[in-house]
Amino acid sequence: MPLVKATLKSGIKALLDEMRTKEDISDDYFADQLATLIDTYIKSATVTVAPGIAVTTSTGAGSTVAPGSGTIS
């Protein structure tokens, strides 16, 4: 899935709104929540690579023949 900047922006705005309503403001809480938002955002991406990438394995060399995709963990 492509990264959608508006999704991250919305999460950050919600966190800022939440922080404005708190009586006990904690920098650690804010940093933890912001880090979680960014981590979740980045890990929602799908990485796609084109075919034709050179590879070498224990059985020989070659190249990829189809697009590949994966996730960030």
C-alpha positions, 0 to 999 in steps of 0.5 A, spaced: 500 500 500 502 506 498 504 511 504 498 516 504 501 523 507 494 525 510 493 519 514 500 521 518 498 528 518 491 526 521 494 522 526 499 527 528 493 532 529 489 527 533 495 526 538 496 534 538 489 535 540 489 530 545 495 533 548 492 540 549 486 536 553 491 533 558 492 536 565 498 532 566 503 533 560 508 528 559 514 529 554 515 521 554 508 520 553 508 525 547 514 522 544 512 515 545 505 516 541 508 520 536 514 514 535 508 509 534 504 513 529 511 514 525 512 506 526 505 504 524 505 509 518 512 506 515 510 499 516 504 500 512 508 501 506 509 496 501 515 495 497 515 493 490 521 492 486 522 491 478 524 485 474 531 484 472 534 485 478 541 481 478 541 476 483 547 471 485 545 464 489 549 458 491 547 455 485 549 460 480 547 467 478 541 470 474 536 475 475 529 476 477 523 475 472 517 478 475 516 484 480 517 482 487 513 486 493 514 486 501 513 489 507 517 493 512 518 490 519 
